[in-house]
Amino acid sequence: MSKTGARSTAREAALQLLYALEASGETERHVVSSFWRETPGDPEGRAYAEELFSGTLARLENIDERIRAASDNWRVERMSRVDRNVLRLGTYELLERSDVPRAVIIDEAIELAKRYGSEVSGKFVNGVLERVATEIGRTDPDTAPNEG
């Protein structure tokens, strides 16, 4: 599987892990072990999924604050569970994974939102993550303004 394919699958798994954690009330460890027992993943994708999941949880307060600031008139707690967790994953990657281009992170998040969310989830996620990325100063080298 290509690196891109493995990461796409990993993002999907990480979303499912975050969703399951919220829905079940179980411990992180229990959710992860149950998930992988039911859905074995390739080693590269599995490692990335677990990094996204645990990294998002470790920075959850900061991530939610950034989402709150970027989403006019929306409390994070009132967002759908899918939208909230897609935004959390995307925000985590924007903050922590400078090796992954901004556009890739946002496009992948939009695709997850469209696949698992409502009819308007893709547009909502796009708008919020674009604002988060801009507010943290995250640009892709090939899209940064030319200097000189």
C-alpha positions in Angstrom: 0.0 0.0 0.0 1.3 3.5 -0.8 2.2 5.9 1.9 -0.8 8.1 0.9 -3.2 5.1 0.9 -1.9 4.0 4.3 -2.3 7.4 5.8 -5.8 7.8 4.3 -6.8 4.5 5.9 -5.1 5.5 9.1 -7.1 8.8 9.3 -10.3 6.8 8.8 -9.2 4.4 11.6 -8.3 7.3 13.9 -11.7 8.9 13.3 -13.4 5.6 14.2 -11.3 5.3 17.3 -12.2 8.8 18.5 -15.8 8.2 17.7 -15.8 4.9 19.5 -14.1 6.5 22.6 -16.8 9.1 22.8 -19.7 6.8 22.1 -18.6 4.0 24.4 -17.2 5.7 27.5 -14.5 3.0 27.6 -10.8 3.6 28.2 -8.5 4.6 25.4 -6.6 1.3 25.8 -9.8 -0.8 25.6 -11.1 1.1 22.5 -7.8 0.7 20.7 -7.4 -3.0 21.5 -11.1 -3.8 20.6 -10.8 -1.8 17.3 -7.7 -3.6 16.1 -9.1 -7.0 17.1 -12.2 -6.2 14.9 -10.3 -4.3 12.1 -6.7 -5.5 11.6 -4.7 -2.8 9.8 -1.4 -2.8 8.0 1.5 -1.9 10.3 2.3 1.5 8.8 -1.4 2.6 8.8 -1.9 1.3 12.3 1.0 3.2 13.7 -0.1 6.4 12.1 -3.7 5.9 13.3 -2.6 5.4 16.8 -0.4 8.5 16.6 -3.3 10.6 15.4 -5.6 9.1 18.1 -3.3 9.5 21.0 -1.8 12.8 19.9 -5.3 14.3 19.4 -6.3 13.2 22.9 -3.1 14.5 24.5 -3.7 18.0 23.0 -7.5 17.9 23.1 -8.0 21.0 25.2 -5.8 23.1 22.9 -7.3 21.6 19.8 -10.8 22.2 20.9 -9.9 25.8 21.7 -8.6 26.3 18.2 -11.7 24.8 16.7 -13.9 26.9 18.9 -12.0 30.1 17.8 -12.3 29.2 14.1 -16.0 28.1 14.1 -18.2 31.1 14.4 -21.4 30.5 16.5 -20.6 26.8 17.0 -19.7 25.2 20.3 -17.5 22.2 19.9 -19.8 20.2 22.2 -22.8 21.0 19.9 -21.2 19.8 16.7 -22.0 16.4 15.4 -19.7 13.7 16.7 -18.3 13.0 13.2 -17.7 16.7 12.4 -16.1 17.4 15.8 -13.7 14.4 15.6 -12.8 15.1 11.9 -12.0 18.7 13.0 -9.9 17.4 15.9 -7.9 15.1 13.7 -7.3 17.8 11.0 -6.3 20.3 13.6 -3.9 17.9 15.3 -2.2 17.2 11.9 -2.1 20.9 11.1 -0.4 21.6 14.4 1.9 18.6 14.6 2.6 17.1 11.2 4.6 19.7 9.2 5.7 16.9 6.9 2.1 16.5 5.6 1.0 19.4 3.3 -1.8 21.7 4.6 -3.8 20.9 1.5 -3.6 17.2 1.9 -4.7 17.4 5.6 -7.7 19.5 4.7 -8.7 17.5 1.6 -8.5 14.3 3.6 -10.6 15.7 6.4 -13.2 16.9 3.9 -13.4 13.4 2.4 -13.9 11.9 5.8 -16.6 14.4 6.7 -18.4 13.7 3.4 -18.1 10.0 3.9 -19.3 9.8 7.5 -21.0 13.1 8.2 -24.0 15.0 7.0 -24.7 16.7 3.6 -23.0 19.9 4.8 -20.2 18.3 6.8 -17.6 18.7 4.0 -18.1 22.4 3.6 -18.2 23.0 7.3 -15.0 21.1 7.9 -13.3 22.9 5.0 -14.2 26.3 6.3 -13.2 25.6 9.9 -9.9 23.9 9.0 -8.9 26.6 6.5 -9.4 29.1 9.3 -7.5 27.0 11.8 -4.6 26.6 9.4 -4.5 30.4 8.6 -4.7 31.3 12.3 -1.7 29.1 13.2 0.2 30.3 10.2 0.3 27.0 8.5 1.2 27.3 4.8 2.5 24.9 2.2 5.9 25.8 0.8 4.5 25.8 -2.8 1.5 28.0 -1.9 3.4 30.6 0.2 3.6 34.0 -1.3 6.8 34.6 -3.3 9.3 36.8 -1.7 11.7 39.1 -3.5 
